[in-house]
């Protein structure tokens, strides 16, 4: 009786294996990395096999249906750009990734909940300095992606650093890209930094690298 029972158990396990082949380990560290509303999903491989492919799906928080991400089905990359499907800053999103081998696939690995409004980081503007008879001319160039998506909501802080170390902060609105500093000390070096802000989302960037110029 015990022999029959053992054979039945073994046959049952074999049947399960034939119907459900051994699953791959799922991808790890699935998470969004977002800069200037460019929302990239990253993950690490479940093993070192170079033949693995990955499928990526996404959904809006609160909805039940998972949708395939175009261009990220059967990909061998370890990242996927979801910017086009996660562009609504009012929504929260999830993404998930599954590893696919030659004869098996992994369970889905889920990302943390993601909000483009709250989770994206923004870049500082680029400064270009020149001088003329009036003083120092500051040209401000916003990050390209932000200028395209949020131009009317952008503002800038310009930090003017005097030789004494004292800072003056000048605010610029979204539609300005040039500022002239006057009433400066002759032949004195001034350094500047800038910061991007999005008032609508209460966001600000880090400061830009320091740029210096000597006043005429």
C-alpha positions in Angstrom: 0.0 0.0 0.0 2.8 2.4 0.9 4.5 1.6 -2.4 1.4 2.4 -4.4 1.1 5.7 -2.4 4.7 6.6 -3.1 4.3 6.0 -6.8 1.2 8.1 -6.9 2.9 11.0 -5.2 5.9 10.8 -7.6 3.6 10.5 -10.6 1.6 13.6 -9.3 4.8 15.6 -9.0 5.9 14.6 -12.5 2.5 15.7 -13.9 2.8 19.0 -12.2 6.3 19.5 -13.6 5.1 18.7 -17.1 2.2 21.1 -17.0 4.0 23.8 -15.0 7.7 23.8 -15.9 10.1 25.2 -13.3 9.7 28.9 -13.0 12.6 31.2 -13.4 13.5 33.5 -10.5 11.8 36.9 -11.1 13.8 40.1 -11.8 14.9 42.1 -8.8 15.0 45.7 -7.8 12.2 46.8 -10.2 11.8 50.5 -9.8 11.3 53.8 -11.7 14.0 56.4 -12.2 12.5 59.6 -13.4 14.3 62.8 -14.4 12.5 65.7 -16.0 9.4 63.5 -16.4 11.3 60.9 -18.4 10.1 57.8 -16.6 12.5 54.8 -17.0 11.8 51.5 -15.4 14.9 49.6 -14.3 15.5 46.1 -13.0 18.3 43.6 -12.3 18.4 40.1 -13.8 17.4 37.1 -11.9 20.5 35.2 -13.1 23.5 35.8 -15.2 22.1 34.1 -18.4 22.5 36.4 -21.4 19.7 34.7 -23.2 16.9 35.9 -21.0 14.3 38.2 -22.3 11.8 40.4 -20.4 8.2 41.4 -20.8 7.0 44.7 -19.2 3.5 45.7 -18.3 1.9 48.7 -16.6 -1.3 49.9 -15.2 -2.9 52.9 -13.4 -3.2 52.6 -9.7 -6.7 51.4 -8.8 -7.4 49.7 -12.2 -7.3 46.0 -12.7 -6.1 45.6 -16.3 -2.4 45.3 -17.0 -1.2 46.6 -20.4 1.8 45.6 -22.4 4.4 48.2 -23.0 5.2 48.6 -26.7 8.8 47.9 -27.5 9.4 46.1 -24.2 8.1 42.7 -25.0 10.8 40.1 -25.4 13.5 42.8 -24.7 17.0 41.8 -23.5 17.5 45.3 -22.1 17.3 45.9 -18.3 15.3 49.0 -18.7 12.2 50.3 -20.4 11.0 53.8 -21.1 7.4 54.3 -19.9 7.3 58.0 -20.3 4.5 58.0 -22.9 2.2 55.8 -20.9 2.9 57.4 -17.5 2.7 61.0 -18.6 -0.4 62.1 -16.6 1.0 63.8 -13.5 -2.3 63.4 -11.7 -2.1 59.6 -11.7 -0.2 57.0 -9.8 1.2 53.9 -11.7 2.6 50.4 -11.3 4.8 48.5 -13.6 5.9 44.8 -13.5 8.5 42.7 -15.3 8.7 39.0 -16.0 11.8 37.1 -17.2 11.4 34.7 -20.1 13.6 31.7 -20.9 13.6 29.2 -23.7 10.9 27.0 -22.0 9.8 28.8 -18.9 9.1 32.2 -17.5 9.3 33.9 -14.1 6.6 35.3 -11.9 5.9 39.0 -12.3 8.1 41.4 -10.2 6.2 44.5 -9.2 7.5 48.0 -8.9 6.7 50.4 -6.1 3.8 52.7 -6.8 5.1 55.7 -8.9 3.9 59.3 -9.4 5.5 61.4 -12.1 4.4 64.5 -10.1 6.0 63.5 -6.8 8.8 61.1 -7.8 10.5 62.8 -10.7 13.6 64.9 -10.2 14.2 68.1 -12.2 17.4 69.4 -13.7 18.9 72.9 -13.2 19.1 75.2 -16.2 22.3 75.8 -18.1 23.9 79.2 -17.7 25.9 81.1 -20.3 27.6 84.3 -19.3 28.9 87.2 -21.3 29.6 90.9 -20.7 28.9 94.2 -22.4 29.0 97.9 -21.5 26.0 97.6 -19.3 27.3 94.7 -17.2 27.1 90.9 -17.1 24.6 89.2 -19.4 23.1 85.9 -18.1 21.6 83.5 -20.6 19.3 80.9 -19.1 18.6 77.7 -21.0 16.0 75.3 -19.4 16.3 71.5 -19.6 14.8 70.6 -23.1 12.3 68.0 -21.8 11.0 70.4 -19.1 10.8 73.3 -21.6 8.6 71.1 -23.8 6.4 69.7 -21.1 6.2 72.4 -18.4 7.4 75.6 -20.0 4.6 77.9 -18.7 5.1 76.5 -15.2 8.9 77.0 -15.0 10.6 79.7 -13.0 14.3 80.2 -12.1 16.3 81.4 -9.2 19.6 83.1 -10.1 22.2 83.2 -7.3 24.7 86.0 -7.7 27.7 85.3 -5.5 29.8 88.3 -4.7 33.5 88.2 -3.9 32.6 88.6 -0.2 30.6 85.4 -0.4 27.3 87.3 0.0 24.5 86.0 -2.3 21.8 87.9 -4.1 18.8 85.9 -5.4 17.0 87.0 -8.5 13.8 85.5 -9.6 13.0 84.9 -13.3 9.6 83.8 -14.8 9.0 81.1 -17.4 9.2 83.3 -20.4 12.5 85.1 -19.7 15.8 83.6 -20.9 18.1 86.6 -20.4 19.1 88.8 -17.5 21.5 91.7 -17.4 23.3 92.5 -14.1 24.2 96.1 -13.7 25.8 98.3 -11.0 28.7 95.9 -10.5 32.1 96.6 -9.3 34.6 97.2 -12.1 37.0 94.3 -12.9 35.5 92.2 -10.1 34.8 88.5 -10.5 31.2 87.4 -9.9 30.0 83.8 -9.8 26.5 82.5 -10.5 24.3 79.5 -10.1 20.8 78.8 -11.1 17.9 76.6 -10.0 14.8 75.4 -11.8 11.4 75.5 -10.0 8.0 74.2 -10.9 5.5 76.1 -8.7 2.6 73.9 -9.8 4.3 70.8 -8.3 6.2 72.5 -5.5 9.5 71.2 -7.0 12.9 72.6 -7.3 16.2 71.3 -8.8 19.6 71.3 -7.3 21.8 74.3 -8.1 23.7 74.3 -11.4 27.5 74.2 -11.4 29.1 77.5 -10.5 29.9 79.8 -13.5 32.1 82.9 -13.0 32.9 86.0 -15.0 34.7 89.3 -14.5 32.6 92.4 -14.7 33.6 94.9 -17.4 
